[in-house]
C-alpha cells in the first residue's frame, strides 16, 4: 500500500483501538463507525451518504421481517462498514466514468475481502457478513460463490439495500434511476441475484 492509503486508514485504526475492549455491537462503537464512514465518504460526491442510506434501508427491512435485536445490532454495523474496503482502492478506478477493464473490476471486487480483513480485528462474525455482501442467491456472486441460505441473512439484507441505493443514486457512469424502476429491477432479479423472500418484504415496505 502507498503511504496515502495507510493515512486514509488512520480513522479506522483509532476506532479499532476504542472498540476492541468492547462488544462489537456497543452503541458507542456504532456511532464511531458512522462517524468514520461519514469522514471517508465526504471526499466523494458520488458515494457521499451511501453507507448511511444503506444502513437505514437495511434497518427498515430488518424491522419488516422482525429480525431479532442482536442481529439488528450486527446489521447496523455491517451495513455502515460494508464498503469500508474501498478506502484503499484508487480513486481513479472508483470514479471512472467509462467501462471498467477486467483488471479494474477485479480490483473493485477486492473491497469485500479488504473490508472483512479490517473488521476481523474487531469481530470475526461482523467480518464474515461484510465479506459476503456481494454474494448472489444463485451462487454467481463473489468472493466465494455462496448460494441461497449459505449466504448470511445480514449479508442478503445489505445486498438489497446496497443495490437499491446504488440504482437510485447518481454514479460517475450513469444518472440515477427512478425509484419505481429500481423496485422493478429488484423484483426482476429476485431468486437469481437476491433472496426472493427479502425482495418481497422490501417491495411491501416500499
Buried (B, 14 or more C-beta within 10 A) or exposed (E): EEEEEEEBBEBBEEBBEEBEEEEBBBEEBBEBBBEBBBEBBEEBEEBEBBBBBBBBBBBBBBEBBEBEEEBBBBBBBBBBBBBBBBBBBBEEBBBBEEEEEEEBEEBBBBBBBBBBEBBBEBBEBBBBBBBBBBBBBBBEBBBBEBBEEEBBBBBBBBBBBBBBBBBBBEBEEEEBBEEEEBBEBBBEBBBEBBBEEBBBBBEEEE
